[in-house]
């Protein structure tokens, strides 16, 4: 029974972290907010973080946040919803998770499937930091 509770606790932490991160991203991109929101986003990522974007570009953490720094309120009203979330694999230190993002703004909707690797870190919100993300565009 203890093992089942640990799995449930981990799943709850993963869901909370994924939702928290995307709420902050939507706030940064979709509202006129302060730079502390971008700072919070950055603190959630490890220094070795990498992302493969839906366009197939590999960005390292500095490249990602340099781009985001100039994108505050670039998509007014942006909303990012998360669903179909599940843990794909886990080790003592890492959790691999898959989920779908739905971006909505002014009647436009786009989706992407995301695979992310989160590193366990007791000092991070929800005990997880972002290490790697791979996005794939979903055609409607």
VENRAFEN-V240244 format. One record per residue. N is the residue number from 1. RES is the residue in three letters. SS is DSSP state (h for helix, s for strand, l for the rest). PHI is phi in degrees with one decimal (none if undefined). PSI is psi as a letter, one per 40 degrees, with the letter a starting at -180 (* if undefined). Layout:
N;RES;SS;PHI;PSI
N;RES;SS;PHI;PSI
//
This chain:
1;UNK;l;none;d
2;UNK;h;-63.5;d
3;UNK;h;-62.1;d
4;UNK;h;-62.0;d
5;UNK;h;-66.3;d
6;UNK;h;-60.7;d
7;UNK;h;-63.7;d
8;UNK;h;-63.7;d
9;UNK;h;-60.3;d
10;UNK;h;-61.4;d
11;UNK;h;-59.9;d
12;UNK;h;-65.4;d
13;UNK;h;-67.4;d
14;UNK;h;-61.8;d
15;UNK;h;-58.5;d
16;UNK;h;-62.3;d
17;UNK;h;-69.2;d
18;UNK;h;-62.3;d
19;UNK;h;-66.5;d
20;UNK;h;-60.9;d
21;UNK;h;-62.3;d
22;UNK;h;-75.7;d
23;UNK;h;-65.4;d
24;UNK;h;-67.5;d
25;UNK;h;-61.9;d
26;UNK;h;-63.3;d
27;UNK;h;-65.3;d
28;UNK;h;-63.0;d
29;UNK;h;-78.3;d
30;UNK;h;-112.7;e
31;UNK;l;-139.4;i
32;UNK;l;-92.2;g
33;UNK;l;-120.4;i
34;UNK;l;-80.9;i
35;UNK;l;-65.8;e
36;UNK;h;-62.4;d
37;UNK;h;-66.4;d
38;UNK;h;-66.2;d
39;UNK;h;-61.6;d
40;UNK;h;-63.3;d
41;UNK;h;-59.2;d
42;UNK;h;-62.2;d
43;UNK;h;-61.7;d
44;UNK;l;-79.3;e
45;UNK;s;-106.6;i
46;UNK;s;-74.5;i
47;UNK;s;-59.2;d
48;UNK;s;-93.5;e
49;UNK;s;-56.3;i
50;UNK;s;-138.6;i
51;UNK;s;-135.5;h
52;UNK;s;-104.7;h
53;UNK;l;-77.6;i
54;UNK;l;-64.9;e
55;UNK;l;-87.9;e
56;UNK;l;85.3;e
57;UNK;l;-91.3;h
58;UNK;s;-91.5;h
59;UNK;s;-119.7;h
60;UNK;s;-88.9;i
61;UNK;h;-55.2;d
62;UNK;h;-66.1;d
63;UNK;h;-64.6;d
64;UNK;h;-59.3;d
65;UNK;h;-76.9;d
66;UNK;h;-63.6;d
67;UNK;h;-67.1;d
68;UNK;h;-65.9;d
69;UNK;h;-57.6;d
70;UNK;l;-92.3;e
71;UNK;l;-111.3;e
72;UNK;l;-58.1;h
73;UNK;l;58.5;f
74;UNK;l;-74.5;e
75;UNK;l;-131.8;g
76;UNK;l;-51.9;h
77;UNK;l;83.9;e
78;UNK;l;-57.6;h
79;UNK;s;-128.6;h
80;UNK;s;-122.3;h
81;UNK;s;-106.0;i
82;UNK;s;-117.7;h
83;UNK;s;-151.0;a
84;UNK;s;49.8;f
85;UNK;s;-86.4;i
86;UNK;s;-160.2;i
87;UNK;s;-82.8;h
88;UNK;s;-88.6;d
89;UNK;s;-159.8;i
90;UNK;s;-152.3;i
91;UNK;l;-126.5;a
92;UNK;l;-60.9;d
93;UNK;l;-107.8;d
94;UNK;s;-126.0;i
95;UNK;s;-131.6;h
96;UNK;s;-103.4;h
97;UNK;s;-128.4;i
98;UNK;s;-125.9;i
99;UNK;s;-157.9;i
100;UNK;s;-111.4;h
101;UNK;s;-105.1;h
102;UNK;s;-119.6;h
103;UNK;s;-98.6;h
104;UNK;s;-126.5;h
105;UNK;s;-162.5;h
106;UNK;l;50.1;f
107;UNK;l;85.7;e
108;UNK;s;-89.6;h
109;UNK;s;-130.5;h
110;UNK;s;-135.7;i
111;UNK;s;-130.7;i
112;UNK;s;-146.9;i
113;UNK;s;-92.5;h
114;UNK;s;-127.3;h
115;UNK;s;-114.0;h
116;UNK;s;-132.0;i
117;UNK;s;-109.6;h
118;UNK;s;-112.7;h
119;UNK;s;-98.2;h
120;UNK;s;-68.1;h
121;UNK;l;-153.0;h
122;UNK;l;-59.6;d
123;UNK;l;-86.4;e
124;UNK;l;-95.9;i
125;UNK;h;-55.5;h
126;UNK;h;62.0;e
127;UNK;h;72.8;f
128;UNK;s;-140.9;i
129;UNK;s;-126.0;i
130;UNK;s;-81.3;h
131;UNK;s;-111.8;d
132;UNK;s;-156.9;i
133;UNK;s;-139.2;h
134;UNK;s;-130.6;h
135;UNK;s;-106.2;i
136;UNK;s;-130.2;h
137;UNK;s;-64.7;i
138;UNK;s;-108.2;h
139;UNK;l;-88.3;i
140;UNK;l;-85.4;*
//
